[in-house]
Every structure is written in C-alpha cells, then in structure tokens.
C-alpha cells in the first residue's frame, strides 16, 4: 500500500528521495491554474510545477532522479498560482535538503559548524589540535593566534552554542553526589 500524500510542503528531505505533496485550494482549479515553487539558496535555484491531482488539489512530485541532482542545504521557497500571465502568491517558507549518505564516495562529516569549531577549540586547549584545527574560521574571519583568555572565552561561547544545539540548553553544570552505605 502506498503512503498517504502529505498536504503540506516537507520541511526537509534527502537528496535522491522521491518527494510528493499536495496542496488544496478551492479558489484555484487545478486544471485551470498552475502552482509553482521557486526554491533558492546562494548560487542555486530549483523550480517546481504542479500537476492536477483532483479538482482543487495540486500535486507536486520530485522524482528521485531529479532530487539526486540537487545540492544539499537550506532553501527559501515561495509558491504561487499562475494563469495566463497572472500570478497570485500562495506562501513561503524554508526547506532543508539533506545529503544522501548512500552516494558519498568517502566519509561524510555531519557535524554542524558550531560543533566543528567547539571541537577544534577543545583540541587546541588540550594541545592536540591538527594542522587544520590550528586555524579557525568564524564567518569571513580566520583566527590563528588567541590569548589564553580569548581561547577560553571562545571555547565557552561555542560550548554553550553546541549544548543548546544538542538539546542540553546550555553548558552542563557539575552536580556533586555523595553515596553512603547503611
């Protein structure tokens, strides 16, 4: 049995997946109006066009072959109805296209930028930094030498950001416990 078709845009999917969703709108007949999507990320654009599914329901389908050609990343999208040179805005949002691990020719580093910077700072403090970790890039700024205080400040900042990212909600605190036997 085929899965139900969602009636909302996906928030994310893996490149290489078949992706389908439907949009119902009683003001725009599916066989009269087109529903289009423009998805953009720096240097990339993806355009999608619906097909009629039911009287007022537009179907959007991305084949696995097509989505395999997409570049992973966070895309901003807009959707709009069209008919003979006219256009009506439908909505907008974001969609995350994820890397297809099955197509990687070598390992894939799935760590976030925050985690990479945090781990590089930790390694630097412990004197175990690799050549690549000795240079830290934050945005468009490269940091190669930091005072011990700056190093700890940055480490603490990125530790907090990383712990928030993984759902701890900030840097964990030490809890002391004493066990006794009776």
NORGI-V932703 format. One record per pair of residues at least 4 apart in sequence whose ideal C-beta (glycine too) atoms are under 6 Angstrom apart, sorted by the first residue. I is the first residue (numbers start at 1). J is the second residue. D is the distance in Angstrom with one decimal. If there is no record, write none. Layout:
i->I j->J d->D
i->I j->J d->D
This chain:
i->5 j->20 d->5.4
i->5 j->22 d->5.1
i->6 j->21 d->4.8
i->7 j->22 d->5.4
i->9 j->21 d->5.8
i->12 j->96 d->3.9
i->12 j->98 d->6.0
i->13 j->17 d->5.0
i->13 j->19 d->4.9
i->14 j->98 d->4.7
i->14 j->100 d->5.2
i->15 j->67 d->5.4
i->15 j->68 d->5.9
i->15 j->70 d->4.8
i->15 j->72 d->5.7
i->15 j->97 d->5.5
i->15 j->100 d->4.7
i->16 j->64 d->5.7
i->16 j->67 d->5.9
i->16 j->68 d->4.2
i->16 j->100 d->3.9
i->17 j->67 d->5.8
i->18 j->63 d->6.0
i->18 j->64 d->4.6
i->19 j->62 d->4.4
i->20 j->61 d->4.7
i->21 j->60 d->5.5
i->22 j->53 d->5.4
i->22 j->57 d->5.2
i->22 j->59 d->5.1
i->23 j->35 d->6.0
i->23 j->58 d->4.8
i->24 j->56 d->5.6
i->24 j->57 d->4.8
i->25 j->56 d->6.0
i->26 j->56 d->5.0
i->28 j->33 d->4.0
i->28 j->81 d->4.7
i->29 j->33 d->6.0
i->30 j->52 d->3.7
i->30 j->57 d->5.7
i->30 j->58 d->5.1
i->31 j->52 d->4.5
i->33 j->81 d->4.7
i->33 j->83 d->4.9
i->34 j->82 d->4.6
i->35 j->50 d->3.9
i->35 j->58 d->4.0
i->35 j->81 d->5.7
i->36 j->49 d->5.2
i->36 j->80 d->5.9
i->37 j->48 d->4.1
i->37 j->77 d->5.5
i->37 j->79 d->4.9
i->38 j->47 d->5.7
i->38 j->78 d->5.4
i->39 j->46 d->4.1
i->39 j->75 d->4.2
i->39 j->77 d->4.3
i->40 j->45 d->5.1
i->40 j->76 d->5.6
i->41 j->73 d->4.7
i->41 j->75 d->4.7
i->44 j->71 d->5.4
i->48 j->60 d->5.6
i->50 j->58 d->3.7
i->50 j->59 d->5.8
i->50 j->60 d->5.1
i->51 j->59 d->5.2
i->53 j->57 d->4.3
i->53 j->59 d->3.7
i->62 j->66 d->5.4
i->62 j->67 d->4.8
i->70 j->97 d->5.4
i->72 j->97 d->5.1
i->72 j->98 d->5.8
i->72 j->99 d->4.3
i->74 j->94 d->5.9
i->74 j->96 d->5.2
i->75 j->95 d->5.1
i->76 j->94 d->5.6
i->77 j->93 d->5.8
i->77 j->95 d->5.7
i->78 j->92 d->4.6
i->79 j->90 d->4.3
i->79 j->91 d->5.3
i->80 j->87 d->5.1
i->80 j->89 d->5.2
i->80 j->90 d->5.4
i->81 j->88 d->4.7
i->81 j->90 d->5.9
i->82 j->87 d->5.1
i->101 j->108 d->5.8
i->104 j->108 d->4.7
i->111 j->115 d->4.2
i->111 j->116 d->5.2
i->114 j->161 d->4.7
i->114 j->162 d->5.2
i->114 j->165 d->5.6
i->115 j->162 d->5.4
i->117 j->158 d->5.1
i->118 j->158 d->4.0
i->118 j->159 d->5.9
i->118 j->162 d->4.4
i->120 j->133 d->4.1
i->120 j->136 d->5.5
i->121 j->154 d->5.8
i->121 j->155 d->4.3
i->121 j->158 d->6.0
i->123 j->128 d->4.8
i->123 j->129 d->4.3
i->123 j->133 d->5.2
i->124 j->129 d->4.3
i->129 j->133 d->4.0
i->129 j->134 d->5.2
i->135 j->142 d->5.8
i->135 j->144 d->5.3
i->136 j->143 d->4.6
i->137 j->142 d->5.2
i->146 j->150 d->4.1
i->146 j->151 d->4.4
i->158 j->162 d->6.0
i->159 j->171 d->5.2
i->160 j->170 d->5.5
i->160 j->171 d->5.0
i->163 j->168 d->4.0
i->163 j->170 d->5.7
i->163 j->171 d->5.4
i->168 j->172 d->5.9
